Amino acid sequence: AVKASRPDQSDCFFGPNVIELCRLADITFLGLHGGEGENGKLQAAFDLLGIKYTGPDSLGCAVAMHKGVAKQIFLEQKSLTVGQGATASFTAKAWDLSYQSLGLTLPVVVKPCSGGSSIGVYIVNTDEEYQNALEHSFHYEDEIVVEPYIKGREFACGIIDGKALP
């Protein structure tokens, strides 16, 4: 919709003069949130164009946004406590998998594999909710994650130069 609203009807990922403006800066502050701002594509483009930016590099962003890959990395770290139970990611071609066949019991969480901002995330308590969650999550992308639901509060913490912010 944003691309279509441009006066020149450009289908370019970047708007008019964005690259030129970013090249003029000593460093570009990335204050983006969600898919395109956090999945590593923008960072990769800036890397290729020699534009310096704040935040993680393209590989770090891509790995962090892919919930299946990120969870496996966390599980490999013996110093981290990670929620118990299997995490499965699968594509729309295999979406008829039951949570039972994944070794899970209700409640579970169903969510897009690389989405952000809790869009398309469902906490599932019944078989009917599970089927609906699968169907709706695949509207956002072609790969989803199903994992045990962990009841509790969610916290986020910024880290700069390896140190947690207050």
N, C-alpha and C positions, 0 to 999 in steps of 0.2 A: 504494500500500500504506500509506503514511504517512497519507494522508487517510482511508482506510478504517479505520485503527486508532483514530481519534479517537473519544472517547466520544459526541460529538454527531453523528458521522458527516458532518460538514461537508465539502463538496467545495471549500471556499475554498482558494485558493492559499496564503494565510497561515494559520498556526495561530491558536488562540484568543489574544487579547490581544497579538499580535505588533505590530500597527500602533500600538496604544495605548502599548506600551512604547517603541517606536522614537520616537514623537512626544515622549515625556518626555525623551529624551536630547538633549544638545547636538549630538552627532554620532553616527551609527551606524557602527561598525567592521564592514566587510564582510570576513569571513574565509571566504567561500564558494568552492568550487572545482567546476568542471564546468558542464554545461549551464545549469541554471536560475540558478546563481550568477554566471555570467560572460556570458550571452548578451544582457544589456541589459534583459531584461523586469523584473527586480526593481528595477534602477536607474530605469527609466521609471516604474514604480509609485511609487517613493519621490519622484521628481521631481514627479509629479502631486499627491502628498499633502504636498509641502513638507517632506519629511524629509531632512535633510542626512546624507551618507554619505561614506566614504572610497573612494578609487579612481576609475577613469575614469567618465565619464558614460555614459548609455545608448547613445548613438550610437557612441562609441568602443568600447564592449563589443560591440555588435552587429556592427560592421565587423570587429573583430579576430577574432571567433568564426567568421565566414564565411570559410573558407580561400580560396575562389575570389576574392572581392572583395579580401581582404587581400593576396593574391599580386599582383593587378593593380596595387594601390597601390604595393607595393614595387617592381614592375617600372618604374613611372613615375619613381621616384626615381633619378636618374643617379648620386647619391653612394653608393648601396647596391649591393653585389654580391649578386646573387640567382642561385640555381642555374640552370644552363642547361637548356633544353628546355621544351616546352609543358606547361602545367598546364591540364587540362580539368575542368570541373565539369558534371555532367548529372544529370537526374532519372531515376527508375525507368522512365519511359515510353521512354527512349532507351538503356536500359542494355545493349543488345546491341552497342554500339559497341566495336570492337576497339581495343586499344592502338595497333596499327599505323595505324588510320584516324585516330588522334589525333596521329600523327607521332612516336610513342614507340617505344622498343625496351626489352626487358627488361634489367635488373630495373626494376620500377615500384612505386610505393606507391599503394594504393587505400585510401581512408578516407572516413568521413562528412564532409560539408562543414562542419558546424557543431558537431561533437562535441568532446569534450575528454578529457583523461586517457588518451590513446592507445587508447580503447575503439573497437573496430571498425577498427583500422588493420592493414593487411596489407602485408608486403613480398613482392612477387610475382616469382618466378623462372621460372615455366613457364606455358604457355597454360592448363593445367588449374587451376593456382593462381589465375590471373587470373579465370577464370569463377567459381570458388568465392569469391574475395574480393568480386567484384561482388555476388553473391547475399547473402553474409553482411553486407556493409556496408549494404545496403538494409534490413536488419532494424532498423537504428538510426535511420535517417531517410530521407527521400525524395530527397535530393540527395547525391551523392558527388563526390569529387575523385580524379583519377588524374594522377600526375605522376612525373617521373623519380626514381629512388632515388639518394640521395647518401649514400655510405658515409662514416661518421665519427661523432664524438662529438657529443652534443647539449648545449648550454649554455643556461642561463636566467640573466637578470640583472634584478633589481629596479631601478626608476628612481623617484627621488623628486625633484620639483621640477626635472626635466630633468637630473639628475645620476645616473650609474650608481652603484649600491651596490657595495661590495667583494665 
